Amino acid sequence: MKKIINKIIIISMLAIFILLIVFIVIANFSVAPYIKNIEITDSKNFENRVIINVEVGNYFYKFDKSTWCLITLDEEKPSKDDDRWKKAVNNYCSEIVESGDYHIYVKDKWGNVNSIDSQKVEINKVLEVKTNKDNVYLYKGMTEEVTYELVKLGETSDNVTWSSTNEDVAVVDEKGKITGVDYGTAIIEVTSETGTKGQVNVVVSNFITKPMINFNKSYVSCGQFNENEALLIDKILFDRVDSAGYGTRGGVIAAARFLTLEFAYRIHYFAENGRLNNYAPYMHVDGEGRFYHRGLYLNPSKFEELEKGASLSGPATWGCNLTTYTNLPEYIYGHKYPNGLDCSGFVTWALLNGGVDVGDMGAGVNASQFDLDDLGTKVQITNELMNSGKVKVGDLIGNNGHMAILAGWDENNYYIAESLNTTKGVVMTTVAKNKLVGSIYKHIILMDSVYKGDGKYTNMW
C-alpha cells in the first residue's frame, strides 16, 4: 500500500511539474509584460515638451524579457507590427511629448500587448521671461523701469520676483524699477514661480550725468578714452536713441540731448575743413571736422570708418589737434585746434545718430546749395508761429549760416542744442520765450516730413 501511495505522489508531482512547464511555455507566448511606473519630467532640449518615462515589468518565468513600448495619442490599440514600437533599454522607455492624453502600450518578443487606459500630460510652465531690454545704462541715482513678458504653457502664475546680483551697484524694486547706486556692473534677474529667469545687464557709468545745462564741463581731451570706454559711450547713446525711436523725431532729440546734456564731457567747437561733398568757398574736403558717422569720435579705432582720402591733416579724434582751413575771429587759417564739431556738423551728426540720414550738408550759407535749411518746411520765426502749435521740439532753428536743434521748452524758455564758436563747443543754450523773436534765430525748419514719425519724446528732459 505504501508503494502505491509513493507512486501516486511521484506521478502527481510529475504531473504538476509537467503542467508547470506547460504553463510557463504557454505563458511565455501569451502573457504580456506590464507597466511598473510612469514618470513625467521636463525636457532640457524642448521647453514646450516633457519626457514620459515608462518602467516596464516582466514576469520571472519569461524566457526572453525583451520589451517594447509605444506611447501614442491614438485610442486604437496598435498591432504588434506597428513601426512605432521602440525597444526598452534596461526596462525603460522614454518619449518626448506635448500636452495631451496619451495611451501607453508595452509588448514582448512574441507580440503580446498590454496597456493602460491613458496618461494625461499637462505642461504648466513658463518657457521664457522676456525683458524689454537686454542692457540698461544708468548714471548714479538714475532710475529706469524694465518691463517683461512671460511666455507660458498651460496654467501658471503670473507672479515674478526681482533681484540684483550686486546691490552695491544697482537695486531693483518689486515693479522692476532699477536704480543706479554706484559705478560698476550688475545683473538684474526676474524669476517666475516655475524658476525660469530673464535678466538685464546694468552698467552704472561715470561717463554720463543727470541731464542738465552745465557750461563748466571739462572738454574731451586727446586720447582720453580707450577703445572699450569709447564703445561703451556709443552703446549708451544708441540705447537712448533706440528707446526714443530710431529714425523718429524722438530719436534725433535723444541724440542731441545726449551730447549736450547727458555726456559728462563737452565737445570742442571746430571750424570745419569742409564737407565730404565739397563746394566753394571750402576748398578742402575733410570728414574729420564733422565726423558724419554713428557714435562719438573718441578713439583711434574710429579711423577705419573715415572715407578714403577724407583726412587732410589728421587723423585726429575729438579733442586732438587738427589743422583748420577756415578763418574766424577765434580760429586762424592753418593753425591747429582741438577737433570737434561746428554748427551744421553737430546738427547732421545728431540727425544721423538719431536715425535720419540727410547727408553731410551745411547750415544754409547760400541759396544755391542744398543745405539744412532746405529740409522740411522753412518758416520765419514770429510770435504767431511759435504759438500756432506747428512747431515741435526736434525742429531745426537757425539763420543763414547757422543751424541748431530746438531741443526743449518749458513755460519760460526755449532750449537750443548747438555748436558755436562763441560758446566754444557743443552746448544747450537758453532763450527766453519772449526774446526769441528778434534774436539771432530767424527761422524754424518744420521737420515732420523728414522724420519717420514722432517716436517717444518729451518737451523737457
C-alpha positions as a Markdown table, in Angstrom:
| # | Residue | x | y | z |
|---|---|---|---|---|
| 1 | Met | 0.0 | 0.0 | 0.0 |
| 2 | Lys | 2.9 | 2.3 | 0.9 |
| 3 | Lys | 4.5 | 1.8 | -2.5 |
| 4 | Ile | 1.2 | 2.6 | -4.3 |
| 5 | Ile | 0.9 | 5.9 | -2.3 |
| 6 | Asn | 4.5 | 6.8 | -3.2 |
| 7 | Lys | 3.9 | 6.1 | -6.9 |
| 8 | Ile | 0.8 | 8.3 | -6.7 |
| 9 | Ile | 2.8 | 11.1 | -5.1 |
| 10 | Ile | 5.6 | 10.8 | -7.7 |
| 11 | Ile | 3.1 | 10.7 | -10.6 |
| 12 | Ser | 1.2 | 13.7 | -9.1 |
| 13 | Met | 4.4 | 15.7 | -8.7 |
| 14 | Leu | 5.5 | 14.8 | -12.2 |
| 15 | Ala | 2.1 | 15.9 | -13.5 |
| 16 | Ile | 2.3 | 19.2 | -11.6 |
| 17 | Phe | 5.8 | 19.7 | -12.9 |
| 18 | Ile | 4.7 | 19.0 | -16.4 |
| 19 | Leu | 1.7 | 21.3 | -16.0 |
| 20 | Leu | 4.0 | 24.0 | -14.7 |
| 21 | Ile | 6.3 | 23.6 | -17.7 |
| 22 | Val | 3.3 | 23.7 | -20.0 |
| 23 | Phe | 2.0 | 26.8 | -18.2 |
| 24 | Ile | 5.4 | 28.5 | -18.4 |
| 25 | Val | 5.7 | 27.7 | -22.1 |
| 26 | Ile | 2.1 | 28.9 | -22.8 |
| 27 | Ala | 2.6 | 32.0 | -20.7 |
| 28 | Asn | 5.8 | 32.9 | -22.5 |
| 29 | Phe | 3.9 | 33.1 | -25.7 |
| 30 | Ser | 0.7 | 34.6 | -24.4 |
| 31 | Val | 1.3 | 36.8 | -21.3 |
| 32 | Ala | 2.2 | 40.4 | -22.0 |
| 33 | Pro | 4.7 | 42.4 | -19.9 |
| 34 | Tyr | 3.3 | 45.1 | -17.6 |
| 35 | Ile | 3.9 | 48.8 | -16.7 |
| 36 | Lys | 5.5 | 49.2 | -13.3 |
| 37 | Asn | 5.8 | 53.0 | -13.2 |
| 38 | Ile | 5.3 | 56.2 | -15.2 |
| 39 | Glu | 7.2 | 59.5 | -14.6 |
| 40 | Ile | 6.9 | 62.8 | -16.4 |
| 41 | Thr | 9.9 | 65.1 | -16.3 |
| 42 | Asp | 11.0 | 68.3 | -18.1 |
| 43 | Ser | 12.8 | 68.1 | -21.3 |
| 44 | Lys | 16.1 | 70.2 | -21.3 |
| 45 | Asn | 16.2 | 70.4 | -25.1 |
| 46 | Phe | 12.5 | 71.2 | -25.7 |
| 47 | Glu | 10.9 | 73.8 | -23.5 |
| 48 | Asn | 7.4 | 73.2 | -24.7 |
| 49 | Arg | 7.6 | 69.4 | -24.3 |
| 50 | Val | 8.2 | 66.9 | -21.5 |
| 51 | Ile | 9.5 | 63.4 | -21.2 |
| 52 | Ile | 7.3 | 60.4 | -20.4 |
| 53 | Asn | 9.5 | 57.7 | -18.8 |
| 54 | Val | 7.9 | 54.3 | -18.6 |
| 55 | Glu | 9.3 | 51.5 | -16.5 |
| 56 | Val | 8.4 | 48.1 | -17.8 |
| 57 | Gly | 8.0 | 45.0 | -15.6 |
| 58 | Asn | 8.3 | 41.4 | -16.8 |
| 59 | Tyr | 7.4 | 38.1 | -15.1 |
| 60 | Phe | 10.1 | 35.8 | -13.7 |
| 61 | Tyr | 9.2 | 32.9 | -15.9 |
| 62 | Lys | 9.7 | 34.8 | -19.2 |
| 63 | Phe | 12.5 | 33.2 | -21.2 |
| 64 | Asp | 13.2 | 36.4 | -23.1 |
| 65 | Lys | 12.5 | 39.6 | -21.2 |
| 66 | Ser | 12.9 | 41.9 | -24.2 |
| 67 | Thr | 10.1 | 44.5 | -24.3 |
| 68 | Trp | 8.9 | 47.4 | -26.5 |
| 69 | Cys | 6.9 | 50.5 | -25.8 |
| 70 | Leu | 4.5 | 52.6 | -27.8 |
| 71 | Ile | 3.3 | 56.0 | -26.5 |
| 72 | Thr | 0.5 | 57.5 | -28.6 |
| 73 | Leu | -2.4 | 59.8 | -28.7 |
| 74 | Asp | -4.3 | 57.2 | -30.7 |
| 75 | Glu | -7.1 | 55.4 | -28.8 |
| 76 | Glu | -6.9 | 52.4 | -31.1 |
| 77 | Lys | -4.7 | 49.6 | -29.8 |
| 78 | Pro | -1.7 | 49.2 | -32.1 |
| 79 | Ser | -0.8 | 46.0 | -33.8 |
| 80 | Lys | 2.3 | 44.1 | -32.8 |
| 81 | Asp | 3.8 | 45.0 | -36.2 |
| 82 | Asp | 3.3 | 48.8 | -35.9 |
| 83 | Asp | 6.6 | 50.5 | -36.9 |
| 84 | Arg | 6.3 | 53.0 | -34.0 |
| 85 | Trp | 7.3 | 50.4 | -31.3 |
| 86 | Lys | 10.6 | 51.3 | -29.5 |
| 87 | Lys | 12.7 | 48.8 | -27.7 |
| 88 | Ala | 13.1 | 49.3 | -24.0 |
| 89 | Val | 16.6 | 49.8 | -22.6 |
| 90 | Asn | 17.2 | 48.4 | -19.1 |
| 91 | Asn | 13.4 | 48.1 | -18.8 |
| 92 | Tyr | 12.9 | 51.8 | -19.6 |
| 93 | Cys | 11.3 | 53.6 | -22.5 |
| 94 | Ser | 11.1 | 57.4 | -23.0 |
| 95 | Glu | 9.2 | 59.6 | -25.3 |
| 96 | Ile | 9.3 | 63.4 | -25.7 |
| 97 | Val | 5.7 | 64.7 | -25.9 |
| 98 | Glu | 3.5 | 67.8 | -25.9 |
| 99 | Ser | 0.4 | 68.2 | -23.7 |
| 100 | Gly | -2.4 | 65.6 | -24.3 |
| 101 | Asp | -4.0 | 62.3 | -23.2 |
| 102 | Tyr | -1.6 | 59.5 | -24.1 |
| 103 | His | -2.1 | 55.8 | -24.3 |
| 104 | Ile | 0.9 | 53.7 | -23.3 |
| 105 | Tyr | 1.4 | 50.2 | -24.6 |
| 106 | Val | 4.1 | 47.6 | -23.9 |
| 107 | Lys | 4.7 | 44.3 | -25.7 |
| 108 | Asp | 7.1 | 41.3 | -25.6 |
| 109 | Lys | 9.1 | 39.4 | -28.2 |
| 110 | Trp | 6.1 | 37.4 | -29.2 |
| 111 | Gly | 3.8 | 40.3 | -29.8 |
| 112 | Asn | 1.7 | 40.2 | -26.6 |
| 113 | Val | 0.5 | 43.7 | -25.9 |
| 114 | Asn | -0.5 | 45.3 | -22.6 |
| 115 | Ser | -1.7 | 48.9 | -22.0 |
| 116 | Ile | -3.1 | 51.4 | -19.5 |
| 117 | Asp | -6.2 | 53.4 | -20.5 |
| 118 | Ser | -4.5 | 56.8 | -20.7 |
| 119 | Gln | -1.9 | 59.1 | -19.1 |
| 120 | Lys | -2.8 | 62.8 | -19.1 |
| 121 | Val | 0.2 | 65.0 | -19.7 |
| 122 | Glu | -0.2 | 68.7 | -18.6 |
| 123 | Ile | 2.6 | 71.1 | -19.3 |
| 124 | Asn | 2.3 | 74.1 | -17.0 |
| 125 | Lys | 5.4 | 76.1 | -17.1 |
| 126 | Val | 7.0 | 79.4 | -18.0 |
| 127 | Leu | 9.1 | 78.8 | -21.1 |
| 128 | Glu | 10.8 | 82.2 | -21.2 |
| 129 | Val | 10.9 | 85.5 | -19.4 |
| 130 | Lys | 11.4 | 88.2 | -22.0 |
| 131 | Thr | 12.5 | 91.7 | -20.8 |
| 132 | Asn | 12.0 | 94.8 | -23.0 |
| 133 | Lys | 15.8 | 95.5 | -22.7 |
| 134 | Asp | 18.9 | 93.4 | -22.5 |
| 135 | Asn | 21.0 | 96.3 | -21.2 |
| 136 | Val | 20.4 | 99.3 | -19.1 |
| 137 | Tyr | 22.8 | 102.2 | -18.7 |
| 138 | Leu | 22.4 | 104.5 | -15.7 |
| 139 | Tyr | 24.2 | 107.4 | -14.0 |
| 140 | Lys | 24.2 | 107.3 | -10.2 |
| 141 | Gly | 20.8 | 108.0 | -8.9 |
| 142 | Met | 19.1 | 107.4 | -12.2 |
| 143 | Thr | 16.1 | 105.0 | -12.4 |
| 144 | Glu | 14.6 | 103.0 | -15.2 |
| 145 | Glu | 11.7 | 100.6 | -15.2 |
| 146 | Val | 12.1 | 97.4 | -17.1 |
| 147 | Thr | 9.0 | 95.5 | -18.3 |
| 148 | Tyr | 8.7 | 91.8 | -19.0 |
| 149 | Glu | 6.6 | 89.2 | -20.8 |
| 150 | Leu | 6.0 | 85.6 | -19.7 |
| 151 | Val | 5.9 | 83.0 | -22.5 |
| 152 | Lys | 3.8 | 80.3 | -20.9 |
| 153 | Leu | 2.3 | 76.8 | -21.5 |
| 154 | Gly | -0.8 | 75.7 | -19.6 |
| 155 | Glu | -1.9 | 77.3 | -16.4 |
| 156 | Thr | 0.9 | 79.1 | -14.5 |
| 157 | Ser | 1.1 | 82.1 | -12.1 |
| 158 | Asp | 2.0 | 85.5 | -13.5 |
| 159 | Asn | 3.9 | 86.3 | -10.3 |
| 160 | Val | 7.6 | 87.1 | -10.6 |
| 161 | Thr | 10.4 | 88.2 | -8.2 |
| 162 | Trp | 13.1 | 90.8 | -8.9 |
| 163 | Ser | 16.7 | 90.7 | -7.6 |
| 164 | Ser | 20.1 | 92.2 | -8.2 |
| 165 | Thr | 23.4 | 90.3 | -8.2 |
| 166 | Asn | 25.2 | 93.4 | -6.9 |
| 167 | Glu | 23.1 | 95.8 | -4.8 |
| 168 | Asp | 26.2 | 98.0 | -4.2 |
| 169 | Val | 25.9 | 98.9 | -7.9 |
| 170 | Ala | 22.1 | 98.7 | -8.7 |
| 171 | Val | 18.9 | 97.8 | -6.8 |
| 172 | Val | 15.5 | 96.9 | -8.2 |
| 173 | Asp | 12.0 | 97.1 | -6.6 |
| 174 | Glu | 9.1 | 94.7 | -7.0 |
| 175 | Lys | 7.9 | 96.6 | -10.1 |
| 176 | Gly | 11.1 | 96.3 | -12.0 |
| 177 | Lys | 12.3 | 99.8 | -11.4 |
| 178 | Ile | 16.1 | 99.8 | -11.4 |
| 179 | Thr | 18.2 | 102.4 | -9.5 |
| 180 | Gly | 21.9 | 103.1 | -10.1 |
| 181 | Val | 23.7 | 103.1 | -6.7 |
| 182 | Asp | 27.4 | 103.3 | -7.6 |
| 183 | Tyr | 29.6 | 102.8 | -10.6 |
| 184 | Gly | 30.0 | 99.3 | -11.9 |
| 185 | Thr | 28.0 | 96.5 | -13.3 |
| 186 | Ala | 25.2 | 94.3 | -12.0 |
| 187 | Ile | 22.7 | 91.8 | -13.4 |
| 188 | Ile | 19.0 | 92.3 | -12.6 |
| 189 | Glu | 17.1 | 89.0 | -12.6 |
| 190 | Val | 13.3 | 88.5 | -13.0 |
| 191 | Thr | 12.3 | 85.0 | -11.9 |
| 192 | Ser | 8.9 | 83.3 | -12.5 |
| 193 | Glu | 7.3 | 81.0 | -9.9 |
| 194 | Thr | 8.4 | 78.0 | -12.0 |
| 195 | Gly | 12.0 | 79.1 | -11.8 |
| 196 | Thr | 12.5 | 80.4 | -15.3 |
| 197 | Lys | 14.6 | 83.6 | -15.4 |
| 198 | Gly | 15.1 | 86.6 | -17.5 |
| 199 | Gln | 17.9 | 89.1 | -17.0 |
| 200 | Val | 19.1 | 92.6 | -17.7 |
| 201 | Asn | 22.7 | 93.7 | -17.6 |
| 202 | Val | 23.1 | 97.0 | -15.8 |
| 203 | Val | 26.0 | 99.5 | -16.2 |
| 204 | Val | 26.3 | 102.5 | -13.9 |
| 205 | Ser | 28.7 | 104.7 | -15.7 |
| 206 | Asn | 30.6 | 107.9 | -14.8 |
| 207 | Phe | 30.7 | 108.9 | -18.5 |
| 208 | Ile | 27.1 | 110.1 | -18.1 |
| 209 | Thr | 25.4 | 112.5 | -15.7 |
| 210 | Lys | 21.9 | 113.7 | -14.9 |
| 211 | Pro | 20.9 | 115.8 | -17.9 |
| 212 | Met | 21.4 | 119.5 | -17.0 |
| 213 | Ile | 22.8 | 122.6 | -18.6 |
| 214 | Asn | 26.4 | 122.9 | -17.5 |
| 215 | Phe | 28.9 | 125.2 | -19.2 |
| 216 | Asn | 31.6 | 124.1 | -16.7 |
| 217 | Lys | 32.0 | 120.5 | -18.0 |
| 218 | Ser | 35.6 | 119.5 | -18.9 |
| 219 | Tyr | 36.3 | 119.3 | -22.6 |
| 220 | Val | 37.1 | 116.0 | -24.1 |
| 221 | Ser | 40.9 | 115.7 | -24.2 |
| 222 | Cys | 43.0 | 113.9 | -26.8 |
| 223 | Gly | 43.4 | 110.2 | -26.1 |
| 224 | Gln | 41.1 | 110.4 | -23.1 |
| 225 | Phe | 39.1 | 107.2 | -23.8 |
| 226 | Asn | 40.4 | 103.7 | -24.7 |
| 227 | Glu | 38.5 | 101.6 | -27.2 |
| 228 | Asn | 36.3 | 99.8 | -24.7 |
| 229 | Glu | 35.3 | 103.1 | -23.0 |
| 230 | Ala | 34.5 | 104.7 | -26.3 |
| 231 | Leu | 32.4 | 101.6 | -27.3 |
| 232 | Leu | 30.5 | 101.8 | -24.0 |
| 233 | Ile | 29.7 | 105.5 | -24.6 |
| 234 | Asp | 28.4 | 104.7 | -28.1 |
| 235 | Lys | 26.2 | 101.9 | -26.6 |
| 236 | Ile | 24.7 | 104.3 | -24.2 |
| 237 | Leu | 24.0 | 106.8 | -27.0 |
| 238 | Phe | 22.4 | 104.1 | -29.1 |
| 239 | Asp | 20.3 | 102.9 | -26.2 |
| 240 | Arg | 18.9 | 106.4 | -25.7 |
| 241 | Val | 18.1 | 106.8 | -29.4 |
| 242 | Asp | 16.6 | 103.3 | -29.7 |
| 243 | Ser | 14.4 | 103.9 | -26.6 |
| 244 | Ala | 13.1 | 107.1 | -28.2 |
| 245 | Gly | 12.7 | 105.6 | -31.7 |
| 246 | Tyr | 15.5 | 105.3 | -34.2 |
| 247 | Gly | 14.6 | 107.3 | -37.3 |
| 248 | Thr | 12.0 | 109.4 | -35.5 |
| 249 | Arg | 11.8 | 112.9 | -34.0 |
| 250 | Gly | 12.3 | 111.4 | -30.6 |
| 251 | Gly | 15.5 | 109.6 | -31.7 |
| 252 | Val | 17.0 | 112.8 | -33.0 |
| 253 | Ile | 16.1 | 114.7 | -29.8 |
| 254 | Ala | 17.7 | 111.9 | -27.8 |
| 255 | Ala | 21.0 | 112.2 | -29.8 |
| 256 | Ala | 21.0 | 116.0 | -29.4 |
| 257 | Arg | 20.3 | 115.9 | -25.7 |
| 258 | Phe | 22.8 | 113.1 | -25.1 |
| 259 | Leu | 25.8 | 115.1 | -26.5 |
| 260 | Thr | 24.8 | 118.4 | -24.9 |
| 261 | Leu | 23.4 | 117.3 | -21.6 |
| 262 | Glu | 24.0 | 113.7 | -20.5 |
| 263 | Phe | 27.5 | 113.1 | -21.8 |
| 264 | Ala | 29.8 | 114.1 | -18.9 |
| 265 | Tyr | 32.2 | 116.0 | -21.2 |
| 266 | Arg | 32.0 | 118.8 | -23.6 |
| 267 | Ile | 32.9 | 118.6 | -27.3 |
| 268 | His | 35.0 | 121.5 | -28.7 |
| 269 | Tyr | 33.9 | 123.8 | -31.5 |
| 270 | Phe | 36.0 | 123.2 | -34.6 |
| 271 | Ala | 35.9 | 125.4 | -37.6 |
| 272 | Glu | 35.3 | 122.7 | -40.2 |
| 273 | Asn | 37.7 | 121.8 | -43.1 |
| 274 | Gly | 34.8 | 121.4 | -45.5 |
| 275 | Arg | 32.4 | 118.5 | -46.2 |
| 276 | Leu | 32.7 | 115.2 | -47.9 |
| 277 | Asn | 30.6 | 116.7 | -50.7 |
| 278 | Asn | 32.7 | 119.8 | -51.1 |
| 279 | Tyr | 31.7 | 123.1 | -52.7 |
| 280 | Ala | 33.1 | 126.6 | -52.8 |
| 281 | Pro | 34.3 | 128.5 | -50.8 |
| 282 | Tyr | 35.5 | 125.4 | -48.9 |
| 283 | Met | 38.5 | 124.1 | -50.9 |
| 284 | His | 39.4 | 121.2 | -48.7 |
| 285 | Val | 37.5 | 118.0 | -48.0 |
| 286 | Asp | 37.9 | 116.6 | -44.6 |
| 287 | Gly | 35.2 | 114.5 | -43.0 |
| 288 | Glu | 37.0 | 114.5 | -39.7 |
| 289 | Gly | 35.9 | 118.1 | -38.9 |
| 290 | Arg | 32.4 | 116.8 | -38.9 |
| 291 | Phe | 32.6 | 113.0 | -38.3 |
| 292 | Tyr | 29.5 | 112.1 | -40.2 |
| 293 | His | 29.2 | 108.6 | -38.7 |
| 294 | Arg | 27.3 | 106.8 | -36.0 |
| 295 | Gly | 28.7 | 107.1 | -32.5 |
| 296 | Leu | 31.2 | 109.6 | -30.9 |
| 297 | Tyr | 34.6 | 110.2 | -32.3 |
| 298 | Leu | 36.7 | 109.4 | -29.2 |
| 299 | Asn | 39.2 | 106.7 | -30.1 |
| 300 | Pro | 41.5 | 105.9 | -33.0 |
| 301 | Ser | 39.6 | 102.7 | -33.6 |
| 302 | Lys | 37.1 | 105.1 | -35.4 |
| 303 | Phe | 39.8 | 106.0 | -38.0 |
| 304 | Glu | 38.7 | 102.9 | -40.1 |
| 305 | Glu | 35.3 | 104.5 | -40.5 |
| 306 | Leu | 36.7 | 107.5 | -42.3 |
| 307 | Glu | 36.2 | 107.7 | -46.1 |
| 308 | Lys | 39.4 | 107.2 | -48.1 |
| 309 | Gly | 41.1 | 110.5 | -48.5 |
| 310 | Ala | 38.9 | 112.2 | -46.0 |
| 311 | Ser | 41.7 | 113.1 | -43.6 |
| 312 | Leu | 43.6 | 116.1 | -44.9 |
| 313 | Ser | 45.8 | 116.9 | -41.8 |
| 314 | Gly | 44.7 | 114.2 | -39.4 |
| 315 | Pro | 43.5 | 111.7 | -38.4 |
| 316 | Ala | 42.6 | 113.3 | -35.1 |
| 317 | Thr | 39.7 | 112.3 | -32.8 |
| 318 | Trp | 37.7 | 114.8 | -30.9 |
| 319 | Gly | 40.0 | 116.7 | -28.5 |
| 320 | Cys | 43.1 | 116.0 | -30.6 |
| 321 | Asn | 44.7 | 118.8 | -32.6 |
| 322 | Leu | 43.6 | 119.2 | -36.2 |
| 323 | Thr | 44.6 | 122.0 | -38.7 |
| 324 | Thr | 41.8 | 124.3 | -39.6 |
| 325 | Tyr | 41.4 | 125.8 | -43.0 |
| 326 | Thr | 38.7 | 128.3 | -42.1 |
| 327 | Asn | 39.2 | 131.9 | -40.9 |
| 328 | Leu | 37.2 | 133.0 | -37.9 |
| 329 | Pro | 38.0 | 135.6 | -35.2 |
| 330 | Glu | 39.0 | 132.9 | -32.8 |
| 331 | Tyr | 40.5 | 130.5 | -35.4 |
| 332 | Ile | 43.4 | 131.3 | -37.7 |
| 333 | Tyr | 43.8 | 129.6 | -41.1 |
| 334 | Gly | 46.4 | 126.8 | -41.0 |
| 335 | His | 46.7 | 126.6 | -37.2 |
| 336 | Lys | 45.8 | 123.6 | -35.1 |
| 337 | Tyr | 42.9 | 123.4 | -32.7 |
| 338 | Pro | 41.2 | 120.6 | -30.8 |
| 339 | Asn | 38.9 | 118.7 | -33.2 |
| 340 | Gly | 35.2 | 118.8 | -32.6 |
| 341 | Leu | 32.0 | 120.0 | -34.4 |
| 342 | Asp | 30.8 | 123.1 | -36.0 |
| 343 | Cys | 27.1 | 124.0 | -36.0 |
| 344 | Ser | 26.0 | 122.1 | -39.1 |
| 345 | Gly | 28.4 | 119.3 | -38.2 |
| 346 | Phe | 26.6 | 118.9 | -34.9 |
| 347 | Val | 23.1 | 119.0 | -36.4 |
| 348 | Thr | 24.0 | 116.5 | -39.2 |
| 349 | Trp | 25.7 | 114.3 | -36.5 |
| 350 | Ala | 22.5 | 114.4 | -34.3 |
| 351 | Leu | 20.3 | 113.7 | -37.3 |
| 352 | Leu | 22.4 | 110.7 | -38.5 |
| 353 | Asn | 22.7 | 109.3 | -35.0 |
| 354 | Gly | 19.0 | 109.7 | -34.4 |
| 355 | Gly | 18.4 | 107.6 | -37.5 |
| 356 | Val | 17.7 | 110.3 | -40.1 |
| 357 | Asp | 20.4 | 110.4 | -42.8 |
| 358 | Val | 20.1 | 113.7 | -44.6 |
| 359 | Gly | 23.6 | 113.7 | -46.0 |
| 360 | Asp | 26.6 | 115.7 | -45.0 |
| 361 | Met | 25.4 | 119.2 | -45.6 |
| 362 | Gly | 25.9 | 122.8 | -44.4 |
| 363 | Ala | 23.8 | 125.2 | -42.4 |
| 364 | Gly | 22.5 | 127.2 | -45.3 |
| 365 | Val | 25.1 | 129.7 | -46.2 |
| 366 | Asn | 23.6 | 130.5 | -49.6 |
| 367 | Ala | 20.6 | 129.7 | -51.7 |
| 368 | Ser | 22.5 | 127.9 | -54.5 |
| 369 | Gln | 23.3 | 124.9 | -52.4 |
| 370 | Phe | 21.0 | 122.2 | -50.9 |
| 371 | Asp | 21.6 | 122.7 | -47.2 |
| 372 | Leu | 19.9 | 122.0 | -43.8 |
| 373 | Asp | 17.5 | 124.9 | -44.3 |
| 374 | Asp | 16.2 | 123.2 | -47.4 |
| 375 | Leu | 14.9 | 120.3 | -45.4 |
| 376 | Gly | 11.2 | 120.2 | -44.3 |
| 377 | Thr | 9.4 | 123.5 | -44.3 |
| 378 | Lys | 11.3 | 126.7 | -43.6 |
| 379 | Val | 9.2 | 129.3 | -41.7 |
| 380 | Gln | 10.1 | 132.7 | -40.5 |
| 381 | Ile | 10.1 | 133.0 | -36.7 |
| 382 | Thr | 7.1 | 135.1 | -35.4 |
| 383 | Asn | 5.1 | 135.1 | -32.2 |
| 384 | Glu | 2.2 | 133.7 | -34.2 |
| 385 | Leu | 4.2 | 130.8 | -35.5 |
| 386 | Met | 5.6 | 129.9 | -32.0 |
| 387 | Asn | 2.0 | 130.0 | -30.6 |
| 388 | Ser | 0.4 | 128.1 | -33.6 |
| 389 | Gly | 1.1 | 124.6 | -32.4 |
| 390 | Lys | 3.0 | 123.8 | -35.6 |
| 391 | Val | 6.5 | 124.0 | -34.0 |
| 392 | Lys | 7.7 | 120.9 | -32.1 |
| 393 | Val | 10.7 | 120.1 | -30.1 |
| 394 | Gly | 13.1 | 118.4 | -32.6 |
| 395 | Asp | 12.6 | 121.0 | -35.3 |
| 396 | Leu | 15.7 | 122.8 | -36.6 |
| 397 | Ile | 16.2 | 126.5 | -35.8 |
| 398 | Gly | 18.8 | 129.0 | -37.1 |
| 399 | Asn | 19.7 | 131.7 | -39.6 |
| 400 | Asn | 21.6 | 131.9 | -42.8 |
| 401 | Gly | 25.0 | 130.5 | -41.8 |
| 402 | His | 24.0 | 128.8 | -38.6 |
| 403 | Met | 21.8 | 125.8 | -37.7 |
| 404 | Ala | 20.8 | 124.2 | -34.4 |
| 405 | Ile | 18.1 | 122.0 | -32.9 |
| 406 | Leu | 15.2 | 123.1 | -30.8 |
| 407 | Ala | 15.7 | 120.5 | -28.1 |
| 408 | Gly | 13.2 | 121.5 | -25.4 |
| 409 | Trp | 11.0 | 124.2 | -23.9 |
| 410 | Asp | 9.2 | 124.9 | -20.7 |
| 411 | Glu | 6.9 | 127.7 | -19.5 |
| 412 | Asn | 9.5 | 130.4 | -19.8 |
| 413 | Asn | 12.3 | 129.3 | -22.1 |
| 414 | Tyr | 13.3 | 127.6 | -25.3 |
| 415 | Tyr | 16.4 | 125.3 | -25.1 |
| 416 | Ile | 18.6 | 125.1 | -28.2 |
| 417 | Ala | 21.2 | 122.4 | -28.8 |
| 418 | Glu | 24.0 | 123.8 | -30.9 |
| 419 | Ser | 27.7 | 124.3 | -31.5 |
| 420 | Leu | 29.1 | 127.8 | -31.8 |
| 421 | Asn | 32.5 | 129.4 | -31.8 |
| 422 | Thr | 31.1 | 132.0 | -29.4 |
| 423 | Thr | 30.0 | 129.2 | -26.9 |
| 424 | Lys | 33.2 | 127.3 | -27.7 |
| 425 | Gly | 31.6 | 124.0 | -28.2 |
| 426 | Val | 28.5 | 121.8 | -28.2 |
| 427 | Val | 26.1 | 123.1 | -25.6 |
| 428 | Met | 22.5 | 123.6 | -24.7 |
| 429 | Thr | 21.7 | 127.3 | -24.7 |
| 430 | Thr | 18.6 | 129.1 | -23.3 |
| 431 | Val | 16.5 | 131.8 | -24.9 |
| 432 | Ala | 13.6 | 133.3 | -23.1 |
| 433 | Lys | 10.3 | 132.8 | -24.9 |
| 434 | Asn | 9.6 | 136.5 | -25.0 |
| 435 | Lys | 13.1 | 137.1 | -26.5 |
| 436 | Leu | 13.2 | 134.6 | -29.4 |
| 437 | Val | 11.6 | 137.0 | -31.9 |
| 438 | Gly | 14.4 | 139.5 | -32.7 |
| 439 | Ser | 17.2 | 137.1 | -31.5 |
| 440 | Ile | 19.9 | 135.6 | -33.7 |
| 441 | Tyr | 17.5 | 132.8 | -34.7 |
| 442 | Lys | 15.4 | 133.8 | -37.7 |
| 443 | His | 13.7 | 130.7 | -39.0 |
| 444 | Ile | 12.4 | 127.3 | -38.0 |
| 445 | Ile | 12.6 | 124.2 | -40.2 |
| 446 | Leu | 9.5 | 122.2 | -39.5 |
| 447 | Met | 10.7 | 118.5 | -39.8 |
| 448 | Asp | 7.5 | 116.4 | -39.8 |
| 449 | Ser | 8.1 | 115.5 | -43.4 |
| 450 | Val | 11.7 | 114.4 | -42.7 |
| 451 | Tyr | 11.2 | 112.3 | -39.6 |
| 452 | Lys | 9.7 | 108.8 | -39.6 |
| 453 | Gly | 7.1 | 109.7 | -37.0 |
| 454 | Asp | 7.4 | 111.3 | -33.6 |
| 455 | Gly | 8.6 | 108.3 | -31.6 |
| 456 | Lys | 8.9 | 108.9 | -27.9 |
| 457 | Tyr | 9.9 | 112.3 | -26.6 |
| 458 | Thr | 9.0 | 115.0 | -24.0 |
| 459 | Asn | 9.2 | 118.7 | -24.4 |
| 460 | Met | 11.7 | 118.8 | -21.5 |
| 461 | Trp | 14.2 | 116.3 | -20.2 |
